[in-house]
Amino acid sequence: MSSKKEMALTRQDNGFLRLADFNMAGMMAEELDGLDMSFERIKIPSAGSTVFEVPGENPGEPDTVREFSAVILYHHPLHAYYKTKYTGGNQPPDCGSFDGITGEGDPGGNCAACPLNRFGTGENGSKACKNRRRIYVLREGEIFPLLLSLPTGSLKEFTKYIKRLLSKGRKSNSVVTRFSLKKATNSGGIAYSQAQFAIDRPLTSEEYALIGKLSEQVREYSRRVGFEADNTAETDIDEAPFADPETGEVIEPLK
């Protein structure tokens, strides 16, 4: 499938203006009362593949695309430490953080000073405390956000993108972002998939007003999303210090 066709699949006639008649908080209260609070996920593959898995029309049959465009509604760090290796299910971490600053649980406390938040404390040189970033995105023509759990090896690229936006006086929810993947290599020579980010287009003032309201609603609900959404995510091979695929320099991702 060509990239132009893939991009076209994310665009509908009404675009983000459909949000004018949408109230996420009200819909959740009515339709999801007593049900699991979760978001469908966009998955980043392992082993250096350059295609995303995005939710399709049929549950259990995701679409594969080389790139997609969406507005970043809200994003935040997520740290999770398990004393024993995670084996699946809804098991909460022994220590977790939704802001990347303060851990709650055992050992808890200041994440920056925590010895478990250092490379070399986990398997294959990774951190014992897994660092990810949750990104809630909305594709054009849709009214319900999707969740992208960004692994450690993609944090540097995301940080660079956010800095580029800020340097232009823009927030991440004021533009449509184009997401893609490239093959990268960690310090052990293992290939993994690294997310890339670029501006597709700025939002119109009318679109931005609607997106702003939804961003606040997503921020409110984000802490209700359990850690299991990320525990079932991609493999951890990119969580060790990795090598820049162009220079070969071994570097740590930016926090």
N, C-alpha and C positions, 0 to 999 in steps of 0.2 A: 504494500500500500504506500503511495507517495506521501511525502510530508504535507503537501498542499491539501490532499484529501483528508489526511488525519486532522489537520487544523480545521478544516471545514466541518468535521464531525462535531467540534466543540462549539460551533456558532449556530445560533438560531435567530430568526427574524427579530424577536423581541429582546434578545440579549439580557442584560442585567435589569432592564426596566420592568421585567416581570416581578421584581421584588416589591414593586409599589403596592401590590395586593397581598403581600406575604408577611406574616408575623410569626417568626420562628418560635418565640417564647409561648405564644398562644397555641400554636399548633402542637408543640411538644406537650404542653399541659393537657391538651385534649386527646391527642392521638397516642402519646407514649406514656400515659399515666400507668405506672406499675410495670412498665416494660424496661428492658435493658437500655441504658443510655449509651449509645455507641454511634459511631460514624463509619460509613463504608470507607475502605482504605484503598489508596493508590500504592502499589508495591514497587519497590526498587529491587531488581533481581540481583543474584549473586554471580560470581565468576566472570565479571566484566561484560555481561550482556548489556546492550544499549537500547532495550525496549522496556517500557513501563507496563505493568498490568493495572488497568483501570476498570472500575465496575462497569459491566455491560448491562444490556436489557434483561438478560437471563441470569438469575442468581447462580453462582457457582461457575459461570462461564465468562471470565473477565476478557475484555478486549486488550490487545497488545498494540501499543503505539510507540513510535520513536520520540515523539514530543507531544506536548499538549499545552494549552494556554488557560490560565485561570487567575483570578484575583486572590492574593494572599490576605485572608480576612484577619488572621491572628496567628502568632507563632510564639512559642515559649520553650525554654529548655526543659528537659526531663532527665533526672538522674535516678538510677535504680540499682541497689546493691542487694544481692542474695548471698547468704552465708553458704548455702549449698547450691549446686548447679540447678538452674531453672529447668523443670521437666514438663511444663505445660499447665494449662488450666488457668483459673482465676486467682492463683496464689499471689498475694501482694508481696512486695519486696520487704526485706528486713529493715531497710532504710530507703526512703525515697524523697525526691524533691521535685516540686512543680515549678520552681523558679531558678534552680541551679545555684542557689545561694545558701539556703538552710535545709539540711536534711532532717527528716522526721522519722524517728525509729531508732534502731540500734546499728551504728553508734550515734547517729544524729549529729547536729551541730553545723559548724561552718564547712561548707563543701570545699572551698578553696584550700583550706588547711587540712582536709581529711587525707590521711595516708592512703586510703583505699581509692582515692580519686587521682592516682598517679599511675603513669605507664609502668608496666613491669609487675604490677600487683595481681594481674589477672592472667588468663591463659594466653599463650603465644605473645607475651609482651604487652597485652592490652591492659586496660584499667579494670580492677575488680568491680568498681562502680561504673556501670554502663552509662555513657552520655549520649543522649539523642536530642533532637529538636523536633517538636511537633509543629506541623504547619497545616492549618486549616484553610482549604482553598475552595473556591467556587468557580465552576466553569460556566461560560455563557450559555444562556438558555435553560439553566438549571436553577433550582431554588433551595436545594439542600446541600450543605458543604460536604466535602470529602476530607479525609485525614491522610496526610503524608508524613510518615515517621522518618526523619532524616538521620541516617547513621553518622558516626564520627567522621568517617572519611570524606563526607560532603560538607561538613561544617565550615571549613575554610572558604570554600567557594560561596556558600550562602552568606558568610560574613562579608566577603568582598562585595557581593551584590547589594546587600543592605547599605554598606558604606557608599557605594556608587549612587544609590537612590538618595541618601541623605545629603550627599554633596550637591545634588541638584534641587534640594529642598522638597523632596518627595518622600512620602511614606509608602510602605509596602502595599497598603490597601488602596493607594491612589492610582495604581497602574495595573494593567493586565500583564502578567509575567509569563514568559515562555520557558517551560521546563524541558530539559533534554538530559541525556546521559552520555558519558564518555568512559572508555575503558582506562582504568588507572592501575597502579601496581603498589603493593605495600612493601615494607622493608624486607620481607621474606621472599619477594618475587611473586607473590600470589596476586592474580588479577581480581579486581573488584569493580563495581559500577559506581561512578562518581557523578552526582547530580550537577547540572549546569543551569544557570539562570540568566535571562536576558529580558529587557523590556520589549513587550509586544506593541503596546500602545498605552497612552494615558487614558484614564477614564474621563468622560464628560462630567461637568459639574452636576448634572442630574443623576448620573450613575453613581458618582462618589457620595452624594447625599444618601442614597439608598444603601450603598455598601457600608457606609459608616454605621448605620443603625444595626445592620446584621453583624458587623464586627463586634459591637458591644455585646450582642446577645450570645455570640460564640464564646467570647471571653468569659462570660458568666457561666456557661455550661462546661467549659473546658476542664475544670477541676473535677467534674463528675465522671470523666472518662477514665476507666480503670487502667492500670499499668499493663494488663494483659494485651491491650491493643498493640503495644510495642514489643512485648515478649514474643509474640508470634510473628514478628517481623523478620527481616533478612538476617543472614548469617553475620557473624562478628569478625570476619577476616579483615575488615577494614579498620578495626578499632585499635590495632597496634599502630605505633608511629609508622607513617608510610612515606614512600619515596615519590618525589615529584616525577611524573612520567616523562617530563621534558628535560629536566636537569639531572635527575637521579639523586638529588639531595634528599636525605632523610629528614622529615620535618614532622612536627606535631600539629594537628589541626588547631585553628584558633578557637577559643572559647566564646 
